[in-house]
Structure formats: C-alpha cells, structure tokens
Amino acid sequence: MSDYGPLSLQIPEPSVRPGDRPDFSYVSIPEAGSVRRPPVDVKPADIWDLADTLIRVLDGHGQAVGPWAEACDDETALRGLRAMMKTRAYDERMLKAQRQGKTSFYLQCTGEEAIAVGFQLALSPGDMNFPTYRQQGLLIAQDHPLVEMMCQVYSNSRDLLRGRQLPVLYSFREAGFFSLSGNLGTQFVQAVGWAMASAIKGDTKVAAGWIGDGATASNDFHSALLYASVYRPPVILNVVNNQWAISTFQGLAGGQSSTFASRGHGYGIPALRVDGNDFLAVHAAAKWAVERARRNLGPTLIEWVTYRVAAHSTSDDPSRYRPKDEARAWPLGDPIKRLKRYLIHRGPWSEARHAETEAELEAEVRAATKEAESYGTLGVGPRPSAEAMFEGVYKDMPPHLRRQRQQLGV
C-alpha cells in the first residue's frame, strides 16, 4: 500500500464565466503616485519590487501625482490624446468596413490605445518596433498616412505589400514598424537580434519588442529574454497583458502564479509593471526604459496591465467565454477618458474642444476611407495583379516559377 494518494494537476480556471458577475479582485491596484522611480542606471536586483506592483500617475481626481509624473509636458499629453482618439476612430471605421464585407479580417485595440501611443512618443526616428497586431497606435502616433494603412487592410491596388499579408499585418520600415507576423512570439526574438545588430554597428538606435500575455507561453519569449540578458542589447521588451488571449484567460500563460514582469528576474533583466490605461504612466515608464537602452545600460522588460475591451478579432465572440459587461467593470478605466479629464483639469483642454476634435478626426478618417476604397476593396475594384506573387521572392527567378508565370500569362 502506498502512503501517497493519486497525483493530480492544477488546471487554471478563470474566476468568472459568461453569465457571472465580473470579478477583478485579483488585480491589485496601489495608490497613484505611491511607487518609487529609481535612477535609470539602477541594478536589476534593486528594483525587484517594481515587477510586482503597478506604476500609476493619474489619480481618481484627474491629477498627476508621484515621482513618475514629471516625465510628460502638456504638449506631449495633448499629442497623445489626439493620437489615441484618432486610433479609436480608425478602429471603428475599419470594423464597419469588415462588417460590410470590404475586408476579411480586423483587430481592434479598444482600451489599449495609451500603451502604443505613449510608448511611441518616447522613441526617436530610426528606432524600430517589432509589434503585434494590436499596436496600430505606434503608426498613428507618428501621423502615418491612414490611406496606406487602409489599403493594406483592403488588399487593394495600392497595398504596398501587394496582397501578401493578412489585413492589419502592416509593414512600414520608414516608420520603424517591422513586418508583422501572425506568429506573435517571433517579434520578441527579432527585436533582440535587431538591437544586437544596432550595438554591433555602433549605432544609436534602439528596438522595442511586443508580445501579448498569451504568447509569453511561447519558446520565443524565453529565447529573447535569454539573449537579452547575455548580450545586453538596447531593447525594450513589452508584454501587453490585456487579460485575454484569443479565448483563454491570462492564467493559462502563468499569470495567476506570478506577474509577467517578474519573469525578468530569472534573467537578471530589470522589470517594471505599469498601469497601461494611464497615458502618463506609460509615457514615463517608456522614457525611462528607452533612456536606459540608449545609454547602453541594457534591456528592460515591461508588463503593461490593461484590458481587451473588444473581441480578439472580427472572427471572435467574447461573450462565449467572459461576462458581457466585464469591460465596464475593468477597474483601471478608459485611457482616453482618463487623459481627457487630466487635461481639462490642467487647463489646455475642454469638453467643447474634445467634441470638436472628435468630429474633426472622424471626418479625417472618413475622407481617408473614401480615398482608400477608390483603389479597391477585398471584393470590389482593382487589386494587385497575379504577376505580383512572383516578384520579390527570389533574386533570380527559378525556372519552375518562370514556367508558372508564363502559364498564367502574366
């Protein structure tokens, strides 16, 4: 007879299911301004606590408080608010286009706009992002032409990628936006490699890798951390923890047992955990990490705590796996509303100006949509020719592809 009972596994389960009341009691939220801001040259072991707390700047009254509040001036905050509003207007227009059959697929970043926008405004021209498919704000914060982005979503005759990528898998080298991949973990490894190359060349450019909470379970995540810890390249490794992968909660990637930021500890990488719905906190943490990279002090891992308000994509129905009203219960609020309140409190913004800007941005997005659709959509109008599929694949086209192109008559 054995003295031990049968073995069993722990199967992570979300705290609530569809039909239940939302429960975010697992999200520990410290007071705004209560988390210390260390010098950028701090040793990783001296800030282990910053991977288990939450850096916050905006309090419940719309005021910026604490040591991280000094990093953002009014001009930057106004740019950030406008870019976040434009990103949301763009998302809403593209969602409508997908529902109208003008494209096959779309992903929104509703509720996460502060992360990409606030981070981008801390970068310099020539820095390179290796994003996932929910960082369109990186482009919009730079005022990248919406028509170019829309043409890629429509896979039309003006699509710079010639219809070779899924919608929203953009690629804009001049904007520091590396070609997107549907296999999200790859971006982390590529960011580390690019940053290593920048250091080898003696350049001054830094890289930023992006990954979601679900994709942290991939081997690429750990490979990136290993190489970043060994070679200490100028890279910022961003984990966007929006609580949900496509249909599984963050606990299946290990989010229940420890924070994602704390995974940097085992690799000796300094790590921060930040309120991703607080634009001022995002921008301050991004500036801290970018300066650290630019001063040749090595990598930083940042976990951005946020919530995926929309469906994972237009092919997803989140009501099948989470309560319908869960987004409204998210305790960190809406990033646009929080920054709007702050700027109104400060003085350079008002309800009237906000409404005017909303109307202006909606008109800008509508005009861009009209132009982009004039070049074709998924089902209607001009599109890349069949000849395009043979171009840019090989330096010298092999005989079998020449024969296939001849058979197509292109």
Secondary structure, 3 states (H helix, E strand, C coil): CCCCCCCCCCCCCCCCCCCCCCCCCCCCCCCCCCCCCCCCCCCHHHHHHHHCCCECCECCCCCECCHHHHHCCHHHHHHHHHHHHHHHHHHHHHHHHHHCCCCCCCCCCCCCHHHHHHHHCCCCCCCEEECCCCCCHHHHCCCCCHHHHHHHHHCCCCCCCCCCCCCCCCCEHHHCECCCCCCCCHHHHHHHHHHHHHHHCCCCCCEEEEEECHHHHCHHHHHHHHHHHHHCCCEEEEEEECCECCCCEHHHHCCCCCCCHHHHHHHCCCEEEEECCCHHHHHHHHHHHHHHHHCCCCCEEEEEECCCCCCCCCCCCHHHCCCCCHHHHCCCCCHHHHHHHHHHHHCCCCHHHHHHHHHHHHHHHHHHHHHHHHCCCCCCCCCCCHHHHHCCCCCCCCHHHHHHHHHHCC
